[in-house]
Amino acid sequence: MLLFAGSWGGVDMQAELTSREYKVTLFEGKFAGNDKTCLPAVKEFWTHIIKLLAENGISTVGKLNQADPEKQRDLFFLDTLDKALYRQSDLVFRLRRAAYSRADWELTLKFRHGDRLLAGAQVFRASKKDKVKFEEDVKIVVSSDAPRFWALFSRSAEAQVRDAETLKTVGDCLALYEKLPKKSLPLGDTPVSRVNDLTVREHVFEGGYLELDDDVEAECAMILWWKQGEPDAPVAAEFSFRFDLDNNGEAESKVVRTAWKVLTALAQSPWVNPKGKTKTALAYGDADV
């Protein structure tokens, strides 16, 4: 297990959670078609969510739409042939940019773990852009009796690169980040390639909100993935809702209870696939989460 420890400017930094996001995998076959022909199914799904949650006393506002072209993106992951960054260091290295764009690629280095303290102890950051996130994901676990849930914590930092083809080794990928110890990482000259040779076209539908409290609305998103060259059959579908936490990484009890009620209701939806793979698991093939 890789543990990053250290300080920034001589002051020890313990990350505080900034948000919590609840995620469920959907049956991707229900959204068959390309990015245009799938739109009626997206609308039908949101109508279903409105009705389902209303039956549980939870209000929704807005609708899921695809107006922002920046949320239509191409992405892929880089790792060594034996996926050492993920398997040995709990690191995910993702590249993403707007579809049809020639802009810089957005690089995300993410440490993912079920241990909140371990994830929060990470101190890596981008060398030129100090944009760091510490977030919690809550997901459904398949159970024989009642729905069960577990949390995953992610510490991530973003950087940018003009030409993705210049990232040929572990050293190339990590050169844009600081506070990464050499120990437990693959050797810098180890070659990297696209994980499972997979490139994804991602479409994000946003604009819907859940009212968790009088003052708290959770932002909803539905994400569809298509494999490059296969535009008529999505390979992944996910619905999520998220809300920000306070400066101490906490939330009001009513907000959390209502969010839990939403997730429990979603677990019973015929659109939700409790055995579906997460997007990371799909990309890596043998990943657990």
Salt bridges, closest charged atoms under 4 A:
ASP35 OD2 - LYS36 NZ 3.10
GLU55 OE2 - LYS51 NZ 2.67
ASP74 OD1 - ARG201 NE 2.41
ASP104 OD1 - ARG162 NH1 3.04
GLU106 OE2 - ARG96 NH2 3.32
GLU136 OE1 - ARG20 NE 3.05
ASP137 OD2 - LYS23 NZ 3.27
ASP145 OD2 - ARG148 NH2 3.15
GLU158 OE1 - LYS131 NZ 3.39
GLU158 OE2 - LYS133 NZ 4.00
GLU165 OE2 - ARG194 NH2 3.89
GLU178 OE1 - ARG125 NE 2.89
GLU202 OE1 - ARG73 NH2 2.78
GLU202 OE1 - ARG96 NH1 3.72
GLU206 OE1 - LYS71 NZ 2.80
ASP213 OD1 - LYS254 NZ 3.55
GLU219 OE1 - ARG242 NH1 3.90
GLU238 OE2 - LYS279 NZ 2.86
ASP244 OD1 - ARG242 NH2 2.85
ASP286 OD1 - LYS83 NZ 3.58
ASP286 OD2 - ARG87 NH2 2.37
